[in-house]
């Protein structure tokens, strides 16, 4: 399993997360920021085995 990072949309902190390409080429899930505890919608996309990750505020 690899690690990569995203920037929390709420507090601006860089958050390191594990990514697993065996879970699919396109992944989305909600994760609370470990710094500010706000929910982020995390998007993971794999292209040629290289992960691209970004986050946005979760909409209620």
C-alpha positions in Angstrom: 0.0 0.0 0.0 1.2 3.5 -0.9 0.9 6.8 0.9 0.0 10.1 -0.5 -1.5 13.4 0.8 -4.3 15.9 0.4 -5.0 19.3 1.8 -7.9 19.6 4.2 -10.5 21.9 2.6 -11.4 23.2 6.1 -8.1 23.9 7.9 -5.5 23.8 5.1 -3.4 21.1 6.8 -1.6 18.5 4.6 -3.0 15.0 5.6 -1.1 11.8 4.7 -3.3 8.8 3.8 -2.7 5.3 2.6 -4.0 4.5 -0.9 -4.7 1.0 -2.3 -5.0 0.6 -6.1 -6.7 -2.8 -5.6 -9.8 -1.0 -4.4 -10.4 0.4 -7.9 -9.1 3.1 -10.3 -11.6 5.7 -9.0 -12.4 5.9 -5.3 -14.4 8.3 -3.1 -15.0 8.2 0.6 -15.7 10.5 3.5 -12.9 10.9 6.1 -12.7 13.3 9.1 -9.6 15.5 9.2 -7.4 14.3 12.0 -6.5 17.9 12.8 -9.8 19.8 12.8 -12.3 16.9 12.8 -14.2 18.3 9.8 -15.5 15.8 7.2 -13.9 15.8 3.8 -14.9 13.9 0.7 -11.7 12.3 -0.5 -11.3 11.4 -4.2 -8.5 9.0 -5.3 -7.8 8.4 -9.0 -5.1 6.1 -10.3 -3.6 6.7 -13.8 -0.8 4.3 -14.8 -0.5 3.2 -11.2 0.1 6.8 -10.0 -2.4 8.1 -7.4 -4.0 11.5 -7.6 -5.8 12.6 -4.5 -7.9 15.7 -3.7 -10.5 16.6 -1.1 -13.5 18.8 -0.8 -15.9 19.7 1.9 -18.6 17.1 2.5 -22.0 18.5 1.7 -24.8 17.7 4.2 
